Amino acid sequence: MNKSIRNLQLRKPGKEQFGFTLMEIIFALTIIGAATILIISSFNNTGNTEDAQEETQNLNALSASIQHMFKTQGDYEGLENSVIMSDVSFPEQMRNSDDDDQNIKSSWYSNGYNVEPLTQDSDDDSFIITMYGVPEGACTSIVSSTYRHFEEVSVNGSAIDGVASAAVACDGDQDITFTDR
């Protein structure tokens, strides 16, 4: 019986063993990996939040610039990126660093916006601002904070009428269309 108890012992008496077991190493690596994932995702969310706030300000400034430029004309006939970019009220932070006068930049793309008159009404009394490739987290934030300030806001063709519809529509990278007068 004594012999069978000795066989159950994992270590021989009198010998000290140093180091970690394989299970201890795997456990430690799992904890380090989970902590790394949490840290990286929090940095990404912070970046999207800051970009969304900046793009909301840029969007409002762009809309105001368009309204300012065309207020005496009475309609938005002739509105396009190069025309609005030539106006002194165009937001400088939305210009590309090179001499590109066709593309309005966003936080995500050098051609992140497009502006045009709304032509389905013959009066051209409205205009459309399209924001391209908006990440999911930023999409929800931008749409939720702006849908009340524009005539219509849609995400990939789905009209937004509240925060809930914004959250549902903003699934992945999206194009957002803002209609204003």
N, C-alpha and C positions, 0 to 999 in steps of 0.2 A: 504494500500500500504506500509506503514511503517512497518507493521508486516511482510510482505513478504520479505522485505529487511533484516530485522533482522534474518529471517530464513536462508538466504544465508550466513550469517557470520559464519565462521568456529570457531572462537575463541570468547569467551566472553570478552568484554572490561574489563580492570582492572586486568585480570589474566594473568600472564606471564607463558609461557610454555617453558620448557627446554628439551634438547635432540635433537635427529635426527629423521627424518622420515625414514620409511622403504626404500623409494626410494633413499634417500641420502646414506644410508648404502649399498644398493645394488650397486649403482654407484661407491662408493669408493672401494668396494671389487673387482669389475670388473677391475678397473684401476690397483689395486695392483696385481691381477692375471695376467693381460697382461704384466705388467712390469716384473714379476717373470719369465714368459715363455720366454721373450726376453733375460733376463740375463742368464738363464740356457742354451738356445740354443747357445748363443754366447760363453759360456764356452765349450760346446761340439764341436763347430766348431774350436775353438782354439786348443783343444786337438787333433782333427783329423788332422789339419794342421801340428802341431808339430810331431805327429806320422808319417804322410806321409813323411815329410822331413827326419826324422830319418830312416824310412824304405827304402827310396830311397838311402840314404848313405849306409845302410846295404846291400842292394841288389847289389850295385856297388862294395862294398868291397868283398862280397861273390863271385861274378863273377870273380873279379881279383884274388881272392884266388884259385879258381878252375883252372883258366888259368895258374897261377904260378905253382901249384902242378903238372899239367899234361903236361907242355910245352915240357919236354924232351921225353915224351912217344909218342907224336904225335897224340894221340887220347884220348878219355875219357872212354875207357873200364875200368870197375871196379869202376866207380864213384858212390858213394852213400853217404848218410849223415854221417855215422860213419867214412868213409875214409877221407872226406874233413875236418871233425871236428878234426881229428888227426894231421892235418898240422899246422905248427907254424904260417902260415899267415892267419888262420881262424880268423874272427873277434870275439873277446872275448865277446862283448856285445850281441852276438847272441847265446851264450851258456846258457842253463838252469842252475839254481843255484845248482841243485843236480848233481850227477854223470851220468846223462843221456847223453849217447854218440850217441843216435839215432835220437833225435829230435832237430831241429834248431828252436829257438824261434823267434817270431815276437812281435810287440807291442800288439798284440791281442790274440795270442795263444802260448802255450808252444811248440806245434808242427806246427808252422806257415809256415815252408818251407819244401820242398823236392827237392833234386837234383838227377839227373840221366842222363846217356848218352842218346843221341837221337839215338834210335836203328832202325828207319825206313830206314836209310842209312846204308849200311853194313860197312862203314868206321868208324863209331862212332866218326866222326870228329866234332860233335856238342854236346852241352849239354842243358838240360832243367832245369830251376829253376821254381818251382811252389810255389806261395804264396797263402795261404789259408785264406778264410774268411775275406777279406779286406772290411772294411766299405765303403759305397758309396762315401762319400766325399774324403776319402783317396785314394780310387781306381782311381778316376778321376785325382787327383793330381799326384799320382805315375805314372800312365800310360802316362799321358800327358808329364811328364818330362823325361821319359825313352824310349819311343817307337823308337826314332831315334838312340839309342845307342845299340840296340840289333838287331839280324838278324830278329827276329819276336817277336811280343808281341800279346797275345790274352787274351781276357776276356771271360771265360766260352765258349771257342771255337770260339769266334768271333774275327777275325783278326783286329788289330788296325792299321790304316794308317794315323791318324791325331787326333787332339784334339776333333773334332766333333764326330768321331766314338768312342773315349774314353768316352765322355760324355753320349752317347747313350747306350753303352755297360755296363757302370758302374751304373746299376740300382739295388740298394740294396747291400747286402754283396756278394762279388764275389771272385772267384778263378782266379788268374792271372798267365799266363804261359809266361816265357821269354825264348827264344831260342838264344843261343850264340855259337860262335866258339872259 
